[in-house]
Amino acid sequence: MAESTIYLKNSGIPFSGASVCLAFEGGGMTGTLITDRAGRARIYHVGTGVAHVMVNGQETATISTPDEVDVELLN
């Protein structure tokens, strides 16, 4: 099983309590996780490839999985 870690930030500050999941371009989505105090969501998934990072139901970034990325929220 692959693992992707998303570090969510807002103005450089870790953003906790956000709902995060991955939506794969080839189809399929991961379950939703809530970011911890460090703004981190560790997502375990079967599929790999290009995925859209969904935060609170909106696409915020595109990544190649598995990966570890910082995602800055835009106001």
PyMOL Python script that loads the backbone (N, CA, C, O; Angstrom):
from pymol import cmd

cmd.read_pdbstr("""\
ATOM      1  N   MET A   1       0.838  -1.171   0.000  1.00  0.00           N
ATOM      2  CA  MET A   1       0.000   0.000   0.000  1.00  0.00           C
ATOM      3  C   MET A   1       0.889   1.241   0.000  1.00  0.00           C
ATOM      4  O   MET A   1       1.887   1.290   0.718  1.00  0.00           O
ATOM      5  N   ALA A   2       0.532   2.237  -0.798  1.00  0.00           N
ATOM      6  CA  ALA A   2       1.294   3.481  -0.899  1.00  0.00           C
ATOM      7  C   ALA A   2       0.824   4.479   0.166  1.00  0.00           C
ATOM      8  O   ALA A   2      -0.277   4.370   0.705  1.00  0.00           O
ATOM      9  N   GLU A   3       1.692   5.448   0.448  1.00  0.00           N
ATOM     10  CA  GLU A   3       1.364   6.486   1.424  1.00  0.00           C
ATOM     11  C   GLU A   3       1.729   7.847   0.854  1.00  0.00           C
ATOM     12  O   GLU A   3       2.831   8.040   0.339  1.00  0.00           O
ATOM     13  N   SER A   4       0.807   8.780   0.948  1.00  0.00           N
ATOM     14  CA  SER A   4       1.072  10.173   0.592  1.00  0.00           C
ATOM     15  C   SER A   4       0.766  11.020   1.814  1.00  0.00           C
ATOM     16  O   SER A   4      -0.243  10.811   2.488  1.00  0.00           O
ATOM     17  N   THR A   5       1.645  11.980   2.097  1.00  0.00           N
ATOM     18  CA  THR A   5       1.456  12.856   3.246  1.00  0.00           C
ATOM     19  C   THR A   5       1.284  14.280   2.755  1.00  0.00           C
ATOM     20  O   THR A   5       2.114  14.806   2.013  1.00  0.00           O
ATOM     21  N   ILE A   6       0.207  14.886   3.179  1.00  0.00           N
ATOM     22  CA  ILE A   6      -0.111  16.261   2.819  1.00  0.00           C
ATOM     23  C   ILE A   6       0.098  17.123   4.060  1.00  0.00           C
ATOM     24  O   ILE A   6      -0.451  16.833   5.123  1.00  0.00           O
ATOM     25  N   TYR A   7       0.888  18.178   3.923  1.00  0.00           N
ATOM     26  CA  TYR A   7       1.059  19.167   4.986  1.00  0.00           C
ATOM     27  C   TYR A   7       0.322  20.420   4.534  1.00  0.00           C
ATOM     28  O   TYR A   7       0.769  21.115   3.622  1.00  0.00           O
ATOM     29  N   LEU A   8      -0.788  20.701   5.163  1.00  0.00           N
ATOM     30  CA  LEU A   8      -1.649  21.814   4.782  1.00  0.00           C
ATOM     31  C   LEU A   8      -1.287  23.055   5.594  1.00  0.00           C
ATOM     32  O   LEU A   8      -1.186  23.010   6.820  1.00  0.00           O
ATOM     33  N   LYS A   9      -1.094  24.170   4.876  1.00  0.00           N
ATOM     34  CA  LYS A   9      -0.719  25.421   5.543  1.00  0.00           C
ATOM     35  C   LYS A   9      -1.588  26.558   5.032  1.00  0.00           C
ATOM     36  O   LYS A   9      -2.057  26.546   3.894  1.00  0.00           O
ATOM     37  N   ASN A  10      -1.789  27.536   5.899  1.00  0.00           N
ATOM     38  CA  ASN A  10      -2.513  28.745   5.549  1.00  0.00           C
ATOM     39  C   ASN A  10      -1.646  29.912   5.995  1.00  0.00           C
ATOM     40  O   ASN A  10      -1.444  30.112   7.193  1.00  0.00           O
ATOM     41  N   SER A  11      -1.131  30.685   5.045  1.00  0.00           N
ATOM     42  CA  SER A  11      -0.183  31.768   5.323  1.00  0.00           C
ATOM     43  C   SER A  11       1.042  31.243   6.067  1.00  0.00           C
ATOM     44  O   SER A  11       1.577  31.917   6.948  1.00  0.00           O
ATOM     45  N   GLY A  12       1.483  30.035   5.709  1.00  0.00           N
ATOM     46  CA  GLY A  12       2.666  29.428   6.306  1.00  0.00           C
ATOM     47  C   GLY A  12       2.442  28.765   7.647  1.00  0.00           C
ATOM     48  O   GLY A  12       3.372  28.189   8.211  1.00  0.00           O
ATOM     49  N   ILE A  13       1.231  28.832   8.167  1.00  0.00           N
ATOM     50  CA  ILE A  13       0.905  28.256   9.482  1.00  0.00           C
ATOM     51  C   ILE A  13       0.158  26.942   9.269  1.00  0.00           C
ATOM     52  O   ILE A  13      -0.778  26.894   8.471  1.00  0.00           O
ATOM     53  N   PRO A  14       0.558  25.858   9.978  1.00  0.00           N
ATOM     54  CA  PRO A  14      -0.156  24.587   9.838  1.00  0.00           C
ATOM     55  C   PRO A  14      -1.655  24.758  10.066  1.00  0.00           C
ATOM     56  O   PRO A  14      -2.081  25.428  11.007  1.00  0.00           O
ATOM     57  N   PHE A  15      -2.445  24.143   9.192  1.00  0.00           N
ATOM     58  CA  PHE A  15      -3.903  24.271   9.226  1.00  0.00           C
ATOM     59  C   PHE A  15      -4.505  22.953   9.692  1.00  0.00           C
ATOM     60  O   PHE A  15      -4.514  21.973   8.947  1.00  0.00           O
ATOM     61  N   SER A  16      -5.001  22.927  10.909  1.00  0.00           N
ATOM     62  CA  SER A  16      -5.563  21.694  11.457  1.00  0.00           C
ATOM     63  C   SER A  16      -7.080  21.684  11.306  1.00  0.00           C
ATOM     64  O   SER A  16      -7.712  22.730  11.164  1.00  0.00           O
ATOM     65  N   GLY A  17      -7.650  20.480  11.338  1.00  0.00           N
ATOM     66  CA  GLY A  17      -9.099  20.311  11.302  1.00  0.00           C
ATOM     67  C   GLY A  17      -9.732  20.361   9.931  1.00  0.00           C
ATOM     68  O   GLY A  17     -10.956  20.437   9.832  1.00  0.00           O
ATOM     69  N   ALA A  18      -8.944  20.323   8.866  1.00  0.00           N
ATOM     70  CA  ALA A  18      -9.485  20.345   7.507  1.00  0.00           C
ATOM     71  C   ALA A  18      -9.700  18.916   7.007  1.00  0.00           C
ATOM     72  O   ALA A  18      -8.935  18.015   7.350  1.00  0.00           O
ATOM     73  N   SER A  19     -10.732  18.710   6.204  1.00  0.00           N
ATOM     74  CA  SER A  19     -11.001  17.411   5.575  1.00  0.00           C
ATOM     75  C   SER A  19     -10.169  17.302   4.310  1.00  0.00           C
ATOM     76  O   SER A  19     -10.244  18.169   3.439  1.00  0.00           O
ATOM     77  N   VAL A  20      -9.368  16.234   4.200  1.00  0.00           N
ATOM     78  CA  VAL A  20      -8.474  16.052   3.054  1.00  0.00           C
ATOM     79  C   VAL A  20      -8.662  14.657   2.470  1.00  0.00           C
ATOM     80  O   VAL A  20      -8.774  13.677   3.205  1.00  0.00           O
ATOM     81  N   CYS A  21      -8.695  14.577   1.135  1.00  0.00           N
ATOM     82  CA  CYS A  21      -8.691  13.285   0.447  1.00  0.00           C
ATOM     83  C   CYS A  21      -8.012  13.461  -0.899  1.00  0.00           C
ATOM     84  O   CYS A  21      -7.731  14.585  -1.314  1.00  0.00           O
ATOM     85  N   LEU A  22      -7.751  12.368  -1.574  1.00  0.00           N
ATOM     86  CA  LEU A  22      -7.154  12.381  -2.908  1.00  0.00           C
ATOM     87  C   LEU A  22      -8.166  11.847  -3.911  1.00  0.00           C
ATOM     88  O   LEU A  22      -8.830  10.841  -3.663  1.00  0.00           O
ATOM     89  N   ALA A  23      -8.278  12.528  -5.043  1.00  0.00           N
ATOM     90  CA  ALA A  23      -9.129  12.074  -6.150  1.00  0.00           C
ATOM     91  C   ALA A  23      -8.196  11.773  -7.325  1.00  0.00           C
ATOM     92  O   ALA A  23      -7.582  12.683  -7.883  1.00  0.00           O
ATOM     93  N   PHE A  24      -8.092  10.503  -7.694  1.00  0.00           N
ATOM     94  CA  PHE A  24      -7.165  10.080  -8.743  1.00  0.00           C
ATOM     95  C   PHE A  24      -7.738  10.351 -10.129  1.00  0.00           C
ATOM     96  O   PHE A  24      -8.927  10.151 -10.374  1.00  0.00           O
ATOM     97  N   GLU A  25      -6.868  10.811 -11.037  1.00  0.00           N
ATOM     98  CA  GLU A  25      -7.304  11.106 -12.407  1.00  0.00           C
ATOM     99  C   GLU A  25      -7.817   9.870 -13.127  1.00  0.00           C
ATOM    100  O   GLU A  25      -8.704   9.968 -13.975  1.00  0.00           O
ATOM    101  N   GLY A  26      -7.270   8.714 -12.799  1.00  0.00           N
ATOM    102  CA  GLY A  26      -7.717   7.473 -13.422  1.00  0.00           C
ATOM    103  C   GLY A  26      -9.006   6.936 -12.813  1.00  0.00           C
ATOM    104  O   GLY A  26      -9.507   5.896 -13.241  1.00  0.00           O
ATOM    105  N   GLY A  27      -9.539   7.624 -11.832  1.00  0.00           N
ATOM    106  CA  GLY A  27     -10.763   7.198 -11.151  1.00  0.00           C
ATOM    107  C   GLY A  27     -10.467   6.741  -9.735  1.00  0.00           C
ATOM    108  O   GLY A  27      -9.403   6.185  -9.462  1.00  0.00           O
ATOM    109  N   GLY A  28     -11.374   6.969  -8.874  1.00  0.00           N
ATOM    110  CA  GLY A  28     -11.268   6.548  -7.488  1.00  0.00           C
ATOM    111  C   GLY A  28     -10.831   7.670  -6.560  1.00  0.00           C
ATOM    112  O   GLY A  28     -10.139   8.612  -6.948  1.00  0.00           O
ATOM    113  N   MET A  29     -11.264   7.524  -5.327  1.00  0.00           N
ATOM    114  CA  MET A  29     -10.919   8.489  -4.289  1.00  0.00           C
ATOM    115  C   MET A  29     -10.535   7.739  -3.030  1.00  0.00           C
ATOM    116  O   MET A  29     -10.951   6.604  -2.799  1.00  0.00           O
ATOM    117  N   THR A  30      -9.721   8.415  -2.220  1.00  0.00           N
ATOM    118  CA  THR A  30      -9.384   7.848  -0.918  1.00  0.00           C
ATOM    119  C   THR A  30     -10.454   8.266   0.082  1.00  0.00           C
ATOM    120  O   THR A  30     -11.310   9.100  -0.214  1.00  0.00           O
ATOM    121  N   GLY A  31     -10.392   7.685   1.249  1.00  0.00           N
ATOM    122  CA  GLY A  31     -11.249   8.145   2.330  1.00  0.00           C
ATOM    123  C   GLY A  31     -10.792   9.528   2.776  1.00  0.00           C
ATOM    124  O   GLY A  31      -9.687   9.967   2.459  1.00  0.00           O
ATOM    125  N   THR A  32     -11.651  10.192   3.507  1.00  0.00           N
ATOM    126  CA  THR A  32     -11.344  11.534   3.997  1.00  0.00           C
ATOM    127  C   THR A  32     -10.668  11.458   5.355  1.00  0.00           C
ATOM    128  O   THR A  32     -11.077  10.693   6.229  1.00  0.00           O
ATOM    129  N   LEU A  33      -9.620  12.268   5.517  1.00  0.00           N
ATOM    130  CA  LEU A  33      -8.923  12.380   6.795  1.00  0.00           C
ATOM    131  C   LEU A  33      -8.984  13.819   7.258  1.00  0.00           C
ATOM    132  O   LEU A  33      -9.178  14.727   6.449  1.00  0.00           O
ATOM    133  N   ILE A  34      -8.820  14.037   8.556  1.00  0.00           N
ATOM    134  CA  ILE A  34      -8.784  15.373   9.137  1.00  0.00           C
ATOM    135  C   ILE A  34      -7.330  15.686   9.487  1.00  0.00           C
ATOM    136  O   ILE A  34      -6.644  14.872  10.105  1.00  0.00           O
ATOM    137  N   THR A  35      -6.863  16.882   9.085  1.00  0.00           N
ATOM    138  CA  THR A  35      -5.481  17.254   9.387  1.00  0.00           C
ATOM    139  C   THR A  35      -5.282  17.402  10.893  1.00  0.00           C
ATOM    140  O   THR A  35      -6.172  17.860  11.611  1.00  0.00           O
ATOM    141  N   ASP A  36      -4.096  17.005  11.356  1.00  0.00           N
ATOM    142  CA  ASP A  36      -3.778  17.077  12.785  1.00  0.00           C
ATOM    143  C   ASP A  36      -3.235  18.468  13.132  1.00  0.00           C
ATOM    144  O   ASP A  36      -3.292  19.382  12.309  1.00  0.00           O
ATOM    145  N   ARG A  37      -2.720  18.622  14.328  1.00  0.00           N
ATOM    146  CA  ARG A  37      -2.221  19.923  14.789  1.00  0.00           C
ATOM    147  C   ARG A  37      -1.067  20.446  13.951  1.00  0.00           C
ATOM    148  O   ARG A  37      -0.837  21.654  13.894  1.00  0.00           O
ATOM    149  N   ALA A  38      -0.341  19.545  13.302  1.00  0.00           N
ATOM    150  CA  ALA A  38       0.769  19.943  12.431  1.00  0.00           C
ATOM    151  C   ALA A  38       0.290  20.229  11.004  1.00  0.00           C
ATOM    152  O   ALA A  38       1.101  20.515  10.123  1.00  0.00           O
ATOM    153  N   GLY A  39      -1.036  20.152  10.773  1.00  0.00           N
ATOM    154  CA  GLY A  39      -1.579  20.346   9.430  1.00  0.00           C
ATOM    155  C   GLY A  39      -1.360  19.143   8.533  1.00  0.00           C
ATOM    156  O   GLY A  39      -1.464  19.254   7.312  1.00  0.00           O
ATOM    157  N   ARG A  40      -1.058  17.995   9.125  1.00  0.00           N
ATOM    158  CA  ARG A  40      -0.679  16.798   8.370  1.00  0.00           C
ATOM    159  C   ARG A  40      -1.850  15.825   8.218  1.00  0.00           C
ATOM    160  O   ARG A  40      -2.619  15.591   9.151  1.00  0.00           O
ATOM    161  N   ALA A  41      -1.956  15.274   7.021  1.00  0.00           N
ATOM    162  CA  ALA A  41      -2.882  14.172   6.745  1.00  0.00           C
ATOM    163  C   ALA A  41      -2.074  13.089   6.049  1.00  0.00           C
ATOM    164  O   ALA A  41      -1.567  13.308   4.949  1.00  0.00           O
ATOM    165  N   ARG A  42      -1.946  11.929   6.673  1.00  0.00           N
ATOM    166  CA  ARG A  42      -1.252  10.778   6.083  1.00  0.00           C
ATOM    167  C   ARG A  42      -2.303   9.888   5.439  1.00  0.00           C
ATOM    168  O   ARG A  42      -3.156   9.319   6.119  1.00  0.00           O
ATOM    169  N   ILE A  43      -2.228   9.778   4.121  1.00  0.00           N
ATOM    170  CA  ILE A  43      -3.247   9.057   3.370  1.00  0.00           C
ATOM    171  C   ILE A  43      -2.635   7.786   2.791  1.00  0.00           C
ATOM    172  O   ILE A  43      -1.660   7.844   2.042  1.00  0.00           O
ATOM    173  N   TYR A  44      -3.206   6.648   3.140  1.00  0.00           N
ATOM    174  CA  TYR A  44      -2.784   5.359   2.593  1.00  0.00           C
ATOM    175  C   TYR A  44      -3.730   5.010   1.450  1.00  0.00           C
ATOM    176  O   TYR A  44      -4.948   5.130   1.577  1.00  0.00           O
ATOM    177  N   HIS A  45      -3.144   4.572   0.319  1.00  0.00           N
ATOM    178  CA  HIS A  45      -3.967   4.307  -0.862  1.00  0.00           C
ATOM    179  C   HIS A  45      -3.365   3.182  -1.692  1.00  0.00           C
ATOM    180  O   HIS A  45      -2.164   2.919  -1.641  1.00  0.00           O
ATOM    181  N   VAL A  46      -4.230   2.529  -2.455  1.00  0.00           N
ATOM    182  CA  VAL A  46      -3.812   1.430  -3.316  1.00  0.00           C
ATOM    183  C   VAL A  46      -3.308   1.967  -4.648  1.00  0.00           C
ATOM    184  O   VAL A  46      -2.253   1.552  -5.128  1.00  0.00           O
ATOM    185  N   GLY A  47      -4.059   2.891  -5.248  1.00  0.00           N
ATOM    186  CA  GLY A  47      -3.691   3.439  -6.543  1.00  0.00           C
ATOM    187  C   GLY A  47      -2.526   4.406  -6.437  1.00  0.00           C
ATOM    188  O   GLY A  47      -2.260   4.968  -5.374  1.00  0.00           O
ATOM    189  N   THR A  48      -1.833   4.592  -7.556  1.00  0.00           N
ATOM    190  CA  THR A  48      -0.767   5.594  -7.641  1.00  0.00           C
ATOM    191  C   THR A  48      -0.944   6.366  -8.936  1.00  0.00           C
ATOM    192  O   THR A  48      -1.697   5.955  -9.819  1.00  0.00           O
ATOM    193  N   GLY A  49      -0.251   7.473  -9.040  1.00  0.00           N
ATOM    194  CA  GLY A  49      -0.348   8.307 -10.228  1.00  0.00           C
ATOM    195  C   GLY A  49      -0.763   9.709  -9.853  1.00  0.00           C
ATOM    196  O   GLY A  49      -0.613  10.125  -8.704  1.00  0.00           O
ATOM    197  N   VAL A  50      -1.283  10.435 -10.820  1.00  0.00           N
ATOM    198  CA  VAL A  50      -1.685  11.822 -10.594  1.00  0.00           C
ATOM    199  C   VAL A  50      -2.989  11.859  -9.812  1.00  0.00           C
ATOM    200  O   VAL A  50      -3.952  11.165 -10.139  1.00  0.00           O
ATOM    201  N   ALA A  51      -2.998  12.688  -8.767  1.00  0.00           N
ATOM    202  CA  ALA A  51      -4.194  12.827  -7.930  1.00  0.00           C
ATOM    203  C   ALA A  51      -4.405  14.293  -7.581  1.00  0.00           C
ATOM    204  O   ALA A  51      -3.453  15.064  -7.465  1.00  0.00           O
ATOM    205  N   HIS A  52      -5.651  14.655  -7.419  1.00  0.00           N
ATOM    206  CA  HIS A  52      -6.016  16.004  -6.995  1.00  0.00           C
ATOM    207  C   HIS A  52      -6.200  15.986  -5.483  1.00  0.00           C
ATOM    208  O   HIS A  52      -6.905  15.132  -4.945  1.00  0.00           O
ATOM    209  N   VAL A  53      -5.564  16.933  -4.803  1.00  0.00           N
ATOM    210  CA  VAL A  53      -5.715  17.064  -3.360  1.00  0.00           C
ATOM    211  C   VAL A  53      -6.995  17.862  -3.113  1.00  0.00           C
ATOM    212  O   VAL A  53      -7.111  19.017  -3.522  1.00  0.00           O
ATOM    213  N   MET A  54      -7.943  17.232  -2.446  1.00  0.00           N
ATOM    214  CA  MET A  54      -9.222  17.859  -2.151  1.00  0.00           C
ATOM    215  C   MET A  54      -9.225  18.286  -0.682  1.00  0.00           C
ATOM    216  O   MET A  54      -9.014  17.463   0.208  1.00  0.00           O
ATOM    217  N   VAL A  55      -9.466  19.574  -0.435  1.00  0.00           N
ATOM    218  CA  VAL A  55      -9.526  20.097   0.919  1.00  0.00           C
ATOM    219  C   VAL A  55     -10.914  20.689   1.128  1.00  0.00           C
ATOM    220  O   VAL A  55     -11.324  21.612   0.424  1.00  0.00           O
ATOM    221  N   ASN A  56     -11.624  20.146   2.099  1.00  0.00           N
ATOM    222  CA  ASN A  56     -13.001  20.591   2.371  1.00  0.00           C
ATOM    223  C   ASN A  56     -13.843  20.601   1.099  1.00  0.00           C
ATOM    224  O   ASN A  56     -14.651  21.504   0.882  1.00  0.00           O
ATOM    225  N   GLY A  57     -13.640  19.568   0.248  1.00  0.00           N
ATOM    226  CA  GLY A  57     -14.441  19.384  -0.956  1.00  0.00           C
ATOM    227  C   GLY A  57     -13.986  20.171  -2.175  1.00  0.00           C
ATOM    228  O   GLY A  57     -14.621  20.084  -3.227  1.00  0.00           O
ATOM    229  N   GLN A  58     -12.894  20.945  -2.064  1.00  0.00           N
ATOM    230  CA  GLN A  58     -12.424  21.727  -3.200  1.00  0.00           C
ATOM    231  C   GLN A  58     -10.994  21.338  -3.564  1.00  0.00           C
ATOM    232  O   GLN A  58     -10.161  21.093  -2.691  1.00  0.00           O
ATOM    233  N   GLU A  59     -10.724  21.285  -4.874  1.00  0.00           N
ATOM    234  CA  GLU A  59      -9.373  20.943  -5.334  1.00  0.00           C
ATOM    235  C   GLU A  59      -8.407  22.078  -5.007  1.00  0.00           C
ATOM    236  O   GLU A  59      -8.669  23.241  -5.316  1.00  0.00           O
ATOM    237  N   THR A  60      -7.287  21.722  -4.378  1.00  0.00           N
ATOM    238  CA  THR A  60      -6.304  22.746  -4.004  1.00  0.00           C
ATOM    239  C   THR A  60      -4.954  22.539  -4.671  1.00  0.00           C
ATOM    240  O   THR A  60      -4.177  23.485  -4.799  1.00  0.00           O
ATOM    241  N   ALA A  61      -4.663  21.312  -5.099  1.00  0.00           N
ATOM    242  CA  ALA A  61      -3.364  21.020  -5.711  1.00  0.00           C
ATOM    243  C   ALA A  61      -3.465  19.709  -6.471  1.00  0.00           C
ATOM    244  O   ALA A  61      -4.410  18.940  -6.294  1.00  0.00           O
ATOM    245  N   THR A  62      -2.468  19.465  -7.326  1.00  0.00           N
ATOM    246  CA  THR A  62      -2.338  18.199  -8.037  1.00  0.00           C
ATOM    247  C   THR A  62      -0.957  17.643  -7.713  1.00  0.00           C
ATOM    248  O   THR A  62       0.040  18.364  -7.760  1.00  0.00           O
ATOM    249  N   ILE A  63      -0.909  16.341  -7.378  1.00  0.00           N
ATOM    250  CA  ILE A  63       0.361  15.713  -7.032  1.00  0.00           C
ATOM    251  C   ILE A  63       0.504  14.388  -7.762  1.00  0.00           C
ATOM    252  O   ILE A  63      -0.479  13.822  -8.241  1.00  0.00           O
ATOM    253  N   SER A  64       1.739  13.897  -7.844  1.00  0.00           N
ATOM    254  CA  SER A  64       2.009  12.539  -8.321  1.00  0.00           C
ATOM    255  C   SER A  64       2.238  11.693  -7.079  1.00  0.00           C
ATOM    256  O   SER A  64       3.131  11.977  -6.281  1.00  0.00           O
ATOM    257  N   THR A  65       1.438  10.663  -6.922  1.00  0.00           N
ATOM    258  CA  THR A  65       1.528   9.835  -5.722  1.00  0.00           C
ATOM    259  C   THR A  65       2.380   8.611  -5.983  1.00  0.00           C
ATOM    260  O   THR A  65       2.497   8.187  -7.133  1.00  0.00           O
ATOM    261  N   PRO A  66       2.977   8.029  -4.959  1.00  0.00           N
ATOM    262  CA  PRO A  66       3.008   8.513  -3.582  1.00  0.00           C
ATOM    263  C   PRO A  66       3.979   9.689  -3.459  1.00  0.00           C
ATOM    264  O   PRO A  66       4.958   9.780  -4.200  1.00  0.00           O
ATOM    265  N   ASP A  67       3.695  10.583  -2.517  1.00  0.00           N
ATOM    266  CA  ASP A  67       4.517  11.767  -2.358  1.00  0.00           C
ATOM    267  C   ASP A  67       4.291  12.377  -0.978  1.00  0.00           C
ATOM    268  O   ASP A  67       3.368  11.997  -0.258  1.00  0.00           O
ATOM    269  N   GLU A  68       5.141  13.315  -0.629  1.00  0.00           N
ATOM    270  CA  GLU A  68       4.998  14.115   0.588  1.00  0.00           C
ATOM    271  C   GLU A  68       5.079  15.561   0.134  1.00  0.00           C
ATOM    272  O   GLU A  68       6.113  15.989  -0.379  1.00  0.00           O
ATOM    273  N   VAL A  69       3.997  16.328   0.315  1.00  0.00           N
ATOM    274  CA  VAL A  69       3.946  17.684  -0.221  1.00  0.00           C
ATOM    275  C   VAL A  69       3.384  18.680   0.781  1.00  0.00           C
ATOM    276  O   VAL A  69       2.581  18.341   1.650  1.00  0.00           O
ATOM    277  N   ASP A  70       3.834  19.924   0.630  1.00  0.00           N
ATOM    278  CA  ASP A  70       3.254  21.050   1.345  1.00  0.00           C
ATOM    279  C   ASP A  70       2.214  21.680   0.423  1.00  0.00           C
ATOM    280  O   ASP A  70       2.493  21.939  -0.747  1.00  0.00           O
ATOM    281  N   VAL A  71       1.036  21.921   0.943  1.00  0.00           N
ATOM    282  CA  VAL A  71      -0.022  22.579   0.177  1.00  0.00           C
ATOM    283  C   VAL A  71      -0.396  23.864   0.908  1.00  0.00           C
ATOM    284  O   VAL A  71      -0.833  23.831   2.058  1.00  0.00           O
ATOM    285  N   GLU A  72      -0.223  24.985   0.234  1.00  0.00           N
ATOM    286  CA  GLU A  72      -0.561  26.288   0.798  1.00  0.00           C
ATOM    287  C   GLU A  72      -1.954  26.672   0.321  1.00  0.00           C
ATOM    288  O   GLU A  72      -2.222  26.717  -0.880  1.00  0.00           O
ATOM    289  N   LEU A  73      -2.829  26.947   1.267  1.00  0.00           N
ATOM    290  CA  LEU A  73      -4.186  27.384   0.920  1.00  0.00           C
ATOM    291  C   LEU A  73      -4.128  28.818   0.437  1.00  0.00           C
ATOM    292  O   LEU A  73      -3.407  29.647   0.992  1.00  0.00           O
ATOM    293  N   LEU A  74      -4.891  29.098  -0.600  1.00  0.00           N
ATOM    294  CA  LEU A  74      -4.971  30.461  -1.118  1.00  0.00           C
ATOM    295  C   LEU A  74      -6.279  31.067  -0.645  1.00  0.00           C
ATOM    296  O   LEU A  74      -7.338  30.451  -0.758  1.00  0.00           O
ATOM    297  N   ASN A  75      -6.199  32.261  -0.122  1.00  0.00           N
ATOM    298  CA  ASN A  75      -7.414  32.935   0.375  1.00  0.00           C
ATOM    299  C   ASN A  75      -8.198  33.534  -0.743  1.00  0.00           C
ATOM    300  O   ASN A  75      -9.245  34.137  -0.509  1.00  0.00           O
TER     301      ASN A  75
END
""", "prot")
cmd.dss("prot")
cmd.show_as("cartoon", "prot")
cmd.util.cbc("prot")
cmd.orient("prot")
